[in-house]
Amino acid sequence: MQDRDRVLRKRYLYVAIDRAARYVHLAVKDDETTASATAFLADALGAFPFQVTPVLTDRGS
């Protein structure tokens, strides 16, 4: 994406999906660091209206 100064910057889409309930939580971040992923997961777990037990990942692929 380009910012206001027309500089191209990468953005990273973080997505959490409950396949049974079809509930989705997403965020766009400036980086793909462990801190960003951890913060997203904590936010997603707090946003789901139910308890999340297993977490499956695609390891960024």
C-alpha positions in Angstrom: 0.0 0.0 0.0 1.1 3.6 -0.5 1.0 6.0 2.4 0.3 9.7 2.1 3.8 10.4 0.8 3.3 7.8 -1.9 5.9 5.5 -0.3 5.1 1.8 -0.8 4.8 -0.1 2.5 4.0 -3.7 3.2 0.9 -4.3 5.4 0.1 -7.7 7.0 -3.4 -9.1 7.4 -4.0 -11.1 10.6 -7.2 -13.3 10.5 -8.8 -15.5 13.1 -11.8 -17.6 11.9 -14.1 -19.9 13.8 -15.0 -22.4 11.1 -18.1 -23.7 12.9 -19.7 -20.4 13.9 -18.2 -18.5 10.9 -17.1 -15.8 13.2 -14.2 -13.7 11.9 -11.8 -11.3 13.6 -9.1 -9.5 11.6 -6.5 -6.8 11.8 -4.1 -5.1 9.5 -0.6 -4.5 11.0 2.6 -2.8 9.9 4.8 -5.8 10.6 4.8 -9.5 11.2 6.7 -9.7 14.5 6.0 -12.0 17.3 4.8 -9.1 19.4 2.2 -8.2 16.7 1.0 -11.8 16.4 0.7 -12.2 20.2 -1.2 -8.9 20.5 -3.5 -9.9 17.7 -4.2 -13.3 19.2 -4.9 -11.8 22.7 -7.3 -9.3 21.0 -9.0 -12.0 19.0 -9.5 -14.3 22.0 -11.1 -11.4 23.9 -13.3 -10.5 20.9 -14.8 -14.0 20.3 -18.1 -14.4 22.2 -17.1 -17.9 23.4 -14.1 -19.7 24.8 -11.5 -20.7 22.2 -9.8 -24.1 22.9 -7.6 -25.3 20.0 -5.7 -22.8 17.9 -4.5 -23.8 14.4 -2.1 -21.7 12.4 -0.7 -21.7 8.9 2.6 -20.3 10.1 2.4 -17.3 7.8 2.1 -19.3 4.6 
